[in-house]
Structure formats: structure tokens, C-alpha cells
């Protein structure tokens, strides 16, 4: 797994699978998103010296406008992205919350690597992405990671078109229809589809509550909606070993 973000990689395999990491490769029941939200809120309060209400409002506004709260913090408050990463992402007790999912690993192992690459496309920094993949024991299966460079004040992220262009450049892909993408954020999936990515799948995890799964409504601008990654075997049958 490569930890650089700019080196172009030549590969003539026909397809490339792009996997989001957080809340896609592991269940949202791990509560990592909630813990991350709490840490970001604390960063607004403690480092920007805002009251609780101001912090909540600004956090929501920056996330909505910029895709990541950190980008608003850098742009308007001169925050050091790596300091933010250390106090927020790196402080998460991931080792206590995550564990290997053998079914997910088997799914990725069953992809035919003779014609398909398997990469990750994340809005996290490489430190967090690598840590998660290592804990999940997927770091040897994910070939490359395209990530947000928190060290750069002007970094881009999903769902900005520039971020998808960055991914294609790194993968040395001129034809986006070769890309197969799955993400738990609807805006990210729709953005990729608008840019001509071949198959864009919205992962809306089905959470069993008292034995009943929540329903998944129809959504425009995506090729498929899945409640489990296992469903990718039916959505993309052509990339799995026969």
C-alpha cells in the first residue's frame, strides 16, 4: 500500500474498484463517526475558544460548505491540519472499536486481480486510513490509497471534482468509465457519477433493529444501492473470480 498521493501508477488492468473506508469497510455500529464528531466539536471549543452553540453552528456550516470541517478551519482560522489530525483522528481508540471482518476480507480476496485493481478513496489523512486498514487486516489487499493531504492548506476532498480528477491522475486512468465506486455518502457517489465514473454504488448499511431492517428508498444519480458489501457480487459480477 502506497503512502504517497502524487505518484502516477501505470497499470493496464481493465477495471479499478474504489472503496471508501470509514463506515463502508466497517459497520457504523462502531460509533467512530460519533466519536469523531465529538472530537471535532471539542476542537472548535478548545482551540478556537468558542461556546458550545457557536461551535456546533460553525462545525455544521463548514462541513456543509467545504465537505470537511477541517477545510473551513484551515481557510478561516489558519488551523494546522496535522495538529487537527493529531487531536481528532489520531486520538480515536480504533483498536478498541474495530476488528477484522472475515466476510469483507473474503469479498475483496474474491475479486479477480488479473483485470481489476482495488484501491481506497478516502477523505481521511493517510495516517488514519492506514491505521484503519491495518486493524481491519485489509492493508495487504488494498493496493493503493488516495487520501486528503491535511498537510496542504489547499487540499481537496470528496465530493469536489478536483479530488476525483486527482484519483484518476494517480491511477493513470483517462477513461473514468473503468471506475467502480462505492461510498456511504450519497453526495460523493452522485458526484462521481456526474463525472462519468462507470458504476457508482451508494452503500446504505442495513441496521437490524429488533429483527427488522430499515427500508432503502430509491435514489437518483446512482447505479445501485446496497445494504451490505456482499451485494457487490451481484452488482459487479464481471470482476469476481468465476
C-alpha positions in Angstrom: 0.0 0.0 0.0 1.5 3.3 -1.1 1.6 6.3 1.3 2.2 8.9 -1.4 -0.5 11.0 -3.1 1.1 12.3 -6.3 3.0 9.4 -7.9 1.3 8.2 -11.1 0.9 4.4 -11.3 0.7 2.7 -14.6 -1.5 -0.4 -14.8 -3.3 -1.8 -17.8 -5.9 -3.8 -15.9 -9.4 -3.1 -17.3 -11.2 -2.0 -14.1 -10.4 -0.3 -10.8 -12.6 -0.6 -7.7 -12.6 2.5 -5.5 -13.6 1.8 -1.9 -14.5 4.4 0.7 -13.1 3.4 4.1 -14.9 4.9 7.0 -18.4 3.5 7.6 -18.0 1.4 4.4 -15.3 -1.1 5.2 -16.6 -1.4 8.8 -20.0 -1.0 10.3 -21.4 2.3 11.5 -22.3 0.5 14.7 -18.6 1.0 15.7 -19.6 4.6 16.5 -16.4 6.0 15.1 -18.3 8.8 13.3 -20.0 9.9 16.6 -16.7 9.9 18.4 -15.1 11.9 15.6 -17.9 14.4 15.7 -17.3 14.9 19.4 -13.6 15.4 19.0 -14.1 17.9 16.2 -16.6 19.8 18.4 -14.1 19.9 21.2 -11.5 21.2 18.8 -13.8 24.1 17.9 -14.5 24.8 21.6 -11.0 24.4 23.0 -8.7 25.6 20.2 -11.0 28.3 18.7 -12.4 29.3 22.2 -16.0 29.2 21.0 -19.0 28.5 23.2 -21.0 25.3 22.6 -23.6 26.8 20.4 -21.1 28.7 18.2 -19.0 25.6 17.8 -22.0 23.5 16.7 -23.1 26.0 14.2 -19.7 26.6 12.7 -18.9 22.9 12.6 -22.1 22.2 10.7 -21.6 25.1 8.3 -18.0 24.2 7.5 -18.9 20.6 6.9 -21.8 21.6 4.6 -19.9 24.2 2.6 -16.5 22.5 2.4 -17.1 18.8 2.6 -14.9 18.6 5.7 -14.9 20.8 8.8 -11.1 20.9 8.7 -11.1 22.8 5.4 -13.2 25.6 6.9 -10.9 25.7 9.9 -7.8 26.0 7.7 -9.4 28.6 5.4 -10.9 30.9 8.1 -8.8 30.2 11.2 -5.3 29.2 9.9 -5.5 25.8 11.7 -2.7 23.4 11.2 -4.2 20.3 9.5 -1.7 18.0 11.1 -2.4 19.4 14.6 -6.1 18.8 13.9 -5.4 15.3 12.8 -3.4 14.5 15.9 -6.1 15.8 18.3 -9.0 14.4 16.4 -8.4 11.4 14.1 -5.3 10.0 15.8 -7.0 10.2 19.2 -9.7 7.8 18.3 -9.5 4.4 20.1 -9.7 2.5 16.9 -8.0 -0.6 18.3 -10.8 -0.9 20.8 -13.6 -0.4 18.3 -12.6 -2.1 15.1 -11.8 -5.7 14.3 -11.3 -7.9 11.2 -14.4 -8.8 9.3 -13.6 -12.0 7.6 -16.6 -11.7 5.2 -15.3 -8.4 3.9 -11.8 -9.7 3.5 -13.1 -12.8 1.6 -15.2 -10.5 -0.7 -12.1 -8.5 -1.6 -10.0 -11.7 -2.0 -12.5 -13.0 -4.5 -12.1 -10.0 -6.8 -10.2 -11.1 -10.0 -6.9 -9.2 -9.7 -6.0 -10.1 -13.3 -8.4 -7.5 -14.6 -9.2 -5.4 -11.6 -7.3 -3.1 -9.2 -8.6 -2.5 -5.7 -7.9 1.0 -4.3 -9.3 3.1 -1.4 -10.6 6.7 -1.9 -11.0 8.5 1.4 -11.5 11.9 2.9 -9.2 11.0 5.8 -5.5 11.7 6.1 -3.1 8.8 5.3 -2.3 8.2 9.0 -6.0 7.4 9.8 -6.6 5.5 6.6 -3.5 3.2 7.1 -4.4 2.6 10.7 -8.0 1.5 9.9 -6.9 -0.8 7.1 -4.2 -2.3 9.3 -6.7 -3.0 12.1 -9.2 -4.5 9.7 -6.4 -6.6 8.2 -7.1 -5.2 4.8 -3.8 -3.3 4.3 -2.4 -6.2 2.2 -5.5 -6.3 0.0 -6.0 -2.6 -0.8 -3.3 -1.8 -3.3 -3.2 1.9 -3.0 -4.9 4.7 -1.1 -5.9 8.1 -2.4 -6.4 10.4 0.6 -6.8 14.0 1.7 -3.4 15.7 2.3 -4.1 17.5 5.5 -0.5 18.9 5.4 -1.5 21.0 2.4 -3.6 24.1 3.3 -5.5 23.9 0.0 -6.2 20.2 -0.1 -9.3 18.9 -1.9 -11.8 16.2 -0.9 -14.9 14.4 -2.0 -17.3 15.4 -3.5 -15.2 18.1 -5.3 -14.5 17.2 -8.9 -10.8 18.1 -8.4 -10.5 15.2 -5.9 -11.8 12.6 -8.4 -9.5 14.0 -11.0 -6.6 13.6 -8.5 -7.6 10.0 -8.1 -7.7 9.3 -11.8 -4.4 11.0 -12.3 -2.7 8.9 -9.6 -4.2 5.7 -11.1 -3.2 6.9 -14.6 -6.7 6.5 -15.9 -8.0 8.5 -18.8 -11.4 6.7 -19.1 -13.5 7.2 -15.9 -16.0 4.5 -17.1 -13.4 1.9 -15.9 -14.0 3.0 -12.3 -16.3 1.2 -10.0 -17.0 3.2 -6.8 -18.8 2.5 -3.5 -19.3 5.1 -0.7 -21.7 5.6 2.2 -22.0 9.3 1.4 -24.7 9.9 -1.3 -23.2 13.2 -2.4 -19.9 11.6 -3.0 -21.4 8.8 -5.1 -23.6 11.2 -7.2 -20.5 13.5 -7.8 -18.6 10.5 -9.2 -21.5 9.6 -11.5 -21.8 13.1 -12.8 -18.1 12.9 -13.8 -18.7 9.7 -15.8 -17.4 7.1 -13.4 -18.6 3.7 -14.7 -20.6 2.2 -11.8 -21.3 4.3 -8.7 -22.9 2.5 -5.7 -24.4 4.0 -2.7 -23.8 1.9 0.4 -26.6 2.5 2.9 -25.9 0.0 5.6 -28.9 -2.0 6.8 -29.0 -2.0 10.5 -31.1 -4.7 12.2 -33.3 -3.1 14.8 -35.5 -5.6 16.7 -35.2 -8.0 13.8 -36.4 -5.5 11.1 -34.2 -3.9 8.5 -34.8 -0.3 7.6 -36.1 0.3 4.1 -33.9 1.8 1.4 -35.7 4.3 -0.8 -34.9 4.9 -4.4 -32.2 7.4 -5.1 -31.4 9.3 -8.3 -27.9 9.7 -9.7 -26.5 6.3 -8.6 -26.3 3.0 -10.3 -27.2 0.8 -7.3 -28.0 1.0 -3.6 -26.7 -1.8 -1.4 -27.2 -2.5 2.3 -24.2 -4.9 2.5 -20.9 -5.0 0.7 -21.7 -8.7 -0.2 -24.2 -7.3 -2.6 -21.4 -6.1 -4.8 -21.0 -9.7 -6.0 -24.4 -9.2 -7.8 -23.8 -5.5 -8.8 -20.3 -6.2 -10.3 -20.3 -9.9 -11.2 -17.8 -9.3 -14.0 -14.9 -8.5 -11.6 -15.2 -11.5 -9.4 -13.5 -14.9 -9.9 -15.7 -17.4 -11.6 
